[in-house]
Amino acid sequence: MASKADAERVTSEDPGHALTDTEALPIPALLVRSGIGGVLMGLANLVPGISGGTMLLAAGVYPGFIASIAELSTLRVRLRSVLTLATIAGSAALAILLLAGAMKTLVIEQRWIMYSLFIGLTLGGVPLVWRLARPATPGLWLAALASFALMSVMSLGSTAGRAEDANTALLLLSGLAGASAMILPGVSGGYLLLLLGQYEPILGAIDTLKLGLLGAGGGGFDTALIMQSMHVVMPVGIGVAIGIVGVSNLLKWLLDRFEKPTLGILLGLLLGAVVGLYPFQQPVAPQPGFSHHGVELSAAELTELDEKYWPLERFTPGAGQFGGALALVFTGLGATLLIARIGAHADDEQAP
């Protein structure tokens, strides 16, 4: 069990470490930073191309999140671990439940604005990982380059998944994939759900659950709607729980034994995630022969196809739009760095 003296020793050995290791944070700062990280993680898991793990890195609670899951899964219960995990999980679940529909609409209708903001938030995590990784070694640079290349290839690939009929096994697999995205920076949960064809069914079930909990007619819980959502929500939730425990323990084991290469991989994933967030792309009307959900649509069917299913095409932004995107990138970057400073003053006071 880590003591205050242990936290002070870690801080004095590596002054930058205090910005990412929650062990030295006072409890109020830990709760604030964990809450912000949880909300960002929840929003990120709703958007294809954004990683929940990246947002936790940006908020500076990633190492504490991994360590807390690993401790609790081995029945080592500490107040800090319980508070960290409960705050992140609770705020992420609330963000997903309340904002699934709104976030989906914003990304579809204001893509360049949202993606520019997400680029800034993502880049804000780079100095946090770098502080953990320094001094750099050849193994770190090689791992970073390899993971950056992998993420770049994945990001440039198509995200048009075929919507399969939901079944328990596929939903369980979707939960496992989503859990991996929450743990691994740079891996997008929404992207993986699109590849599995479960993005729409899962977000639809979450919206149904929200309506059931809030009462579609304003008369309290709607049990029928809640039960209707459970055939999707339950297997996905089980898959998420299993995946989080497994992946976090594996990652902690890798960080303990192969710290530099593992941090290099995380750094490359973080930078590579930005490639898939190119903001200047817009939906274009599909042409005859366009395939949706594995079915080639006729000209009449194409006129009725919702815009959110149209293919994306890159465009050249105007000077004003480019300037606005740049401002949003710096806004997201500044917000991330500001979050990282929460509790840092208290950390500095602890250092000799």
C-alpha positions, 0 to 999 in steps of 0.5 A: 500500500503506497504511503504519502512518503512513497508519493513524495519519493516518486515526485522527487525522482521524477518531477513530471511524473506528478502530472500523470500519477494520481497517487500524489493528488489530494482526494478533491483534485483526484475526484475532479480530474477523474470526473472530467476524464470520465466524461471525456472518455464517455463522449469519446466512446460515442464517436468513431475515431476517438479513443476513450483511453486517449481522453483519460491520458489527456485528463492525467488519470490514465495510470491511476485508472489502470492501477485501480482496476488491476488492484480491485480485480486482485481484491486489493481494496484501497480508498483511492482506487475505489474513488478513482474507478467509481468516479471515472466509471460513473461520469462516463456512464452518465455522459454516454446515457445522457449525450449519446443522441446529441453527440451523434448529431453534432458529429454528423452535422458539425463534423469539422468543428467537433473533430478539430476540438478532438484533435486538440484534446488528443494532442494534449495527452502527448506531453503527459505520456512524454513525461512518463516515458522520458528519458527516451530509449531506442526501444521507445522510439521503435515502438512509437513508430510502429504503433503510429504507423499501425494507427495511421493505416487503420485511420485511413481505412474505411469505417463503414461497417455493415450493420449485422443483426444483434446476437448475444455473442456479437454483442459480447464481442462488441463489449470486449472491443469497447473495453479495449478502446477504453484502456488502449489510447488511440483505439476508438471504441466507436470505430471498432463497433462500426467494423463489427456492425454494432454501432447503430444497434448499441447507440439505439439501445442506449437511447431506448434505455434513457427514454425508459429511465426518464419516462417517455411520457413523463410518467416515471420509469417505462419498464417496457422500454427498459426491458427492451434495451436490456437484450443489447445493454446486458451482453455489451455490459458484461463484455465491457466488464470482462475486457476492462479487467483483462486488458488493464491487468495485461497493460499493467504487467507490460508497464511493469516489465517492459516500461519503455516499449509499452510507453512508446506504443502508447505514445505512437497510438496517441499521435496516430489517432490524430490522423483519423481525425482530419476535420475537413471532410463532408458527406456527399450524396451517394451515386447509383451502385452505393452499397448500404448494410451490404445491399446495393440501393436503387436510385429511389432508395438513395433519395430516402437514405439518411445523410448520416449514412452518406460516404465522406469526401475530403474538401479544401477549407476556406481561410476562415474555416481553417482559422476556426479549426486551428482555434478549436485545436488550440482550445482543446489543447489548452483545455487538456493542459489545464485539466492536467494542472488540476492538483499539480500545485499541491503535488509541487508543494509535496516535492522536496 
